[in-house]
């Protein structure tokens, strides 16, 4: 196998930098940038900071300038198209041209309507050579939630399930702690941390009283918590209120005293009912997209899991399999009885990795 080219190595480094922003940038995309000179020397590096702070390109420019480097004729490697609009920060494409950068290698175009090719056009209009598409697949995966929200108007939905080899998530009496080992549980918290929000259902709140936060890995922020609670039954004493983070509760009944009690407890509530008197899950996903949720992490029981899967709202499965058999218990999701194999939902395996004694499996629609 031949050695990767210099361009590839620099874009790989930019992706590594973007990975350092994994838990940080929501709802903005995770972006990395590397600046080099004609002698293939790295002049500066950076990644996007928390929302409202500097983007990757500006961080790399600051890094280069702090080292005393001249950026005339430099090349920038960026994992996402430089922004072209004035938001909380200034346009990154202008910052690059003003610094004298002569070439920009971009992994992925930005589908955000505020950018959508304008950053590339600005660079080209100012005489900058632009190359697009290097390691685009890896860059897309880094920001799969942001891409989903920009193109589909809803988050990328990842459903986490811990199960036995025979597909049981709990005993018949509801006991489920702990099916998987400590390594798998810590890894699950890392996936929680990268999400913008964690979603659970009233059944899980009632039976397990979980905090549903990030504790087993370090994170600069706690994701928002989303509770699907058709009848506004979330207890005021539940552990989920302990962490400091937004709590969004979606119900199906019209405003009443129970709903008002949740508002007074600190939740933001939305009534979104379907014809069956349950929460309209499709409308909820669109609303979460409007709230800026890129990646939504699901940890719920088999009933809500089944509803989300049947509605076609689950993009990815994150399954931890423990090497044990639980017998007749609660499965991964509640389904109607199929009569033909063509009725099955199809996924594609994308990863299998050992986590201590357990396996982590990932599959996508």
Secondary structure, 3 states (H helix, E strand, C coil): CCCCCHHHHHHHHHHHHHHCCCCCCCCCCCCEEEEECCCCCEEEEEECCCCCCCCHHHHHHHHHHHCCCCCCCCEEEECCCCCCCCCCCCCHHHHHHHHCCCEEEECCCCCCCCCCCHHHHHHHHCCCEEEECCCHHHHHHHCHHHHHHHHHCCCEEEEEEEEECCCEEEECCCCCCCCCCHHHHHHHHHHHHHCCEEEEEHHHHHHHCCCCCCCCCCCCCCCEEEEECCCCCCCCCCHHHCCCCCEEEEECCCCCHHHHHHHHHCCEEEECECCCCCECHHHHHHHHHHCCCCEEEECCCHHHHHHHHHCCCCCEEEEEEECCCCCCEEECCCCCCCCCHHHCCCCEEEEEEEECCEEEEEEEC
